[in-house]
Amino acid sequence: MSQAAEHRADYGAMADEEIVMRLQHGERAAFNVVIQRHNQRLFRVARGVLGDDEEAEDVVQEAYVKAFSNIEGFRRQASLTTWLTRIALNEALDRRRRRRATAALDELEPANGLQGGSVVLFHPALVSNDPERDAARSEIRRLVEAAVDRLPDDFRIIFVMRDIEEMSIEETAAHLSIPQATVKTRLHRARRLVRAELADTLASALAGSFPFAGSRCALMTERVLGRRGFSESSD
């Protein structure tokens, strides 16, 4: 392994505090690690707000660009994860507000023949050598994601943050700027709506819902770093 490769490999074990210091020095490997470490959370939060796969990816990309462009101003008053999540959440909420304003102008146009909202199929996080098991897992995930997609916006984001991304009540309330009691109430109602469509035996599928790993994670890394204008020689 070359010295450069060894240097890059060390980043994976670094705490966020040291990663931030290296980000502020513009070290490419640090940007790679941050993107890969936070991709799934930011994607899930953005999609919880927007209910759309492609829009959520756009939001995550914009969030990284904004964060990295302002990394010099990061003062560690919150954790890096919290800071990035807040940026992505704000970007998603802004996009949803713009979408609603546009929808108000276009409400007389047909909704592309769709009834009850769209259901987005996600790539499986794991693939085994058992086609039947893979098919069953994919169907379970599809049912879970479809049920979550049909939740009202305010319920969906809390369900995603609490039950899929496993954020605490305190963290969820802080990110959404709402009382903790509201988080509890909306989560209870969201769970009740989801259970109306799904059997309790599907609960174990939640942890694997809305995956954002593998090639999709790598592609996001390439997009963000490409927009930042990095080259391999900048390591």
N, C-alpha and C positions, 0 to 999 in steps of 0.2 A: 504494500500500500504506500502511495506517495505521501510526502509530508503534507501536501495540500489536502489530500483525502482524509488523512488522520485528523487534521485540524477541523475539517468539516464534520467528521463523525462525532467529535466531542460535543457539538451543539445539542444533540438530542438529549443529553443528560443535564443540561444547564437549567437552572431556575430562571424564571421570567425576569428577575432583576438583572441578572447578568446578560440575558438575551437583549434586554432593552438597551443596555450600555453598548452592546455590539451593533444593534440596529442604528443607534445614534452615530456610530462611526461608519455606517454605510456598508457593513460587511454582508455580502450576498448570502452566505450560508445561513446567517441569522434570519434573514427574510424568509428563506425556504422553510426553516423549522417553524417559525411563527405561523405561516400559512397552513402548513400541514397539521400543526398542533391544534389549530382553532377552526379549521374549515367546517367540520361537521356541526359544531355548535352554532356558528354564525349562519350556516345554511338552514339549519332546522328552525332557528329563531325567525329568520327572514321569511321562510316558507310558512311558518305559523301565522305570520301577519298577512301574507299575500295569498296563500293558497295556490301558488303557481310555481312550478319547477324553474322555468327559464327566468322569470322575474327575480326569484330568490337568488339564482346564480349571479345575475347582473348586480343585485344589491350587495352581495358578498364581495364581488370584485371592486365595486365602488367604495365599499367600506375599507378594504385594504388600502386602496390608493389614497383615500383621505387620511387614514391612520398613519401610513408611512410618510406621507407628505408633511404631517404635523408631529412626527415622532420627537423632534427636538423639544417640543412643548410639553411632552409627557412628564409629569412631575411625581408620579407614583402615589398620588393621593388615593387611587384605587388600584386594584390589580390589573395587569395587562389584559387578562381575560375579561374582566368587567368593563374595562375601557373599550375594548374591541366590540364587545357585545352591545354596549350602548350605542356606538357608532352605527353598527349594522341595524339595530332596532330603529334608531331615528331615521336612517335612510329608508328602511322598509315602510315605516309609518308615513313618511313624506310621500313616498311613491303611492301608497294606498290612498292618501288624500287627493293626490293629483288624478289618480285613476277614477275616483268617485266624481270629481268635478267634470272629467271628460265624459263619464257615463251619463251624467245628468243632461249633457248636450245631445247624446246619441241614443237616448232611451226609446225613441220611436223606431229605431232600426231593429231588425230581427237579430236575435242572439245566436246566430249561426246554427239554429236548429237544436241547440243543447237544452236539456231539461234538468233543472236541479243542480247546475254547476258541473264543472269538469272533474273527472277523476284522472289523476296523473299516475302512471305506472313508473315505479322506480327500479333502477337496476339492483339486483340482489347483492348484498354485501358479501356473501359467501357462496361458492359453488362447490358441490361435492361430486362424487362419482355415482351418486344415486339419483337418476333422473326423476323418479317418482317422488322422492323426498324433496328435491329441488322444486318440483312443480307444486307440491303441497305448500312448501314454505313461501313460494312466490304468491300463491293464491291467498294465503293467510295475510301476508303483507299487503296485498292489494285491498283486501277487505278492511284491514285496519286503516290504511291510508284513505280509502274512500269514506269511511265513517268519520274520520277526523276532518276531511275536507268539507263535510256537510255541516260541521259545527258553525255556529255564528262566530264572526270574527273575534269578538272579545273573549269567547270561550276557547276558541281554537288556539290562540297564542298562549294562553295560560296552560292548557292541556299539554301543548308541545313543550313548554318550558319546564313544567313540573313533572309530568309522567314520562315524557320521552327523553328530554335532555337532563332530567333529574336535578334541576335547580331547586334550591331551598325556597320556602315560602318567603323568607326575608329577602332573598336575592331577587326573586320574581317581582315582589312588590316594589322593590327599589328601582328595578329596571323600567317598570311600567308606570311608576309614580302614582300608585294606588295603595289604599290601606291593605294590610295583610288579611283583614277580615274579608275584603272583597275578593282577594285571591282564593281564599278558602271556599267562599260561596260559589264563585264561578267555576272552580275546579270540580266541586261536588256536582254541579249541574251538568258540566261537560261530561264527566264520567257517567252520569246517569243516561245522557243522550247516547253516548257511545255504546254502553251496555245494552241499550234498547236494540241495537243492531248486531252486536257481537256476543257470542257466548263467553263465559268467564274463562274457558279453556284457551282463549286467544290472548290472554293477558301477557303471556311470555313472549309474544311476538313484538311487543311494544319497543323493547330495547333495540331491535334491529330495524325499526321503521325509519324511513327517509334517510337512507345511507348516503354518505358523501365521502367516499374513500376511493382507493385504487386509482384508475385512470382519470376519473372525474376530479379527484383531489390534485393529481399531477397536472392536469390541464389547467385548473384554476391557478396553480403556482406559476405555470408558464405564462399565462395571460397577464397576471399581475406584474411579474418581473419584467415582462416584455414592455408593459406600459411605463414601468419605472426607468426603462432604458439601460438596464444592467447588461453587462457582457460577462462572459465567463472569465475574462482576464481581470475583473474587478475583485476577485476573491481576496 
